[in-house]
Amino acid sequence: MFVPLGAACYAANRNVVEVGARYDDACRDGFFANDAEVATRAQTNGEGTECEVSLVVPRTMRAPVFVYYELTNFHQNHRRFVKSRSDEQLAGETSAPGNSFCDPKAVRTDENGDVVKIDPCGLAAWSYFNDTYALEMTTAVEPAPRALPVNERGIAWPSDLKHKFADKAPRHHNDDPATRGGGAVNGTLRSDEHFVVWMRTAAMSTFRKLWGRIEEDIPEGALVTVRVNNRFNSYKYGGEKRFVLSTTSWLGGKNAFLGVAYLVVGSLCFGASGVFAYFAMYPPRALGDVAEFMSTARRD
């Protein structure tokens, strides 16, 4: 059973088309505008830099094509990071932090010197990923570059939108250029689905998060140019950033582990059964002497 199931999983994975490129190294030049930024490793005004990366599609990608960003060495699963949030505040139950775990991003000093409460508070919300992308595509049929639309709606879990995030505007959250961390929420907490996706904690230090969907086929050999607004400061913690396009199968995205694991386990079972069959047929265990058994039974 393991072998055919593994073969089916492996075949499904082979049908997934994925292409991606790292861009933080290509976009680094000019990220730190002055010596003070280099010294503090901080990003002033959240302006960042702009650059382009190109992707050549190896096989036709059937719609929908999913757009992801990938971060490495970012520990969203760190205990301090996971706890530094207020779910009550995010859900609109109170405008103040629901617990003390939002420290060190529970309050801050504004430009007037007043201490104000951050809403949404906590490290998770403060480090909100704020890179943006604009895509263009060139094909053999259409040699002139044209915009490749990305649908950025419907990327968050419906349960998160309905129950966990209120339709309210943020207050004192990343609106001070001198202390800005990640990005500012665009609109209300519920309407900014990129923010909702970011707030769902990743289990590993290398992870992908959904950015949007391309709702048209991308032909084989197409050149996709990605104009990146590089604002998220991965240089501060030695991380990497990648841009990824991927299709899916009935099993999900591209990951060969499950199919390979089933095939390996099935092969081991075949090998073990062959060994047992050999010992059962050629050097079988000798049968007991019936006469000796009867003799022992009479003595008992």
Secondary structure, DSSP 8 states (H G I E B T S, - for coil): -HHHHHHHHHHHHHT--EEEEE-TTTT-TTSS-SHHHHHHT--GGG--EEEEEEEE-SS-B-S-EEEEEEEES--TT-HHHHHSS-HHHHTTS-SS-SSGGGTTSSEEE-TTS-EEE-BS-SHHHHT----EEEEEEE-SS--S-EE---B-SS-S-HHIIIII--S---BSSS--TTT--S----SSTTT-HHHHHHHS--SSSSEEEEEEEE-S-B-TT-EEEEEEEE-S-GGGGT-EEEEEEE--BTTBSS--HHHHHHHHHHHHHHHHHHHHHHHHHSS------HHHHHHHHHH-
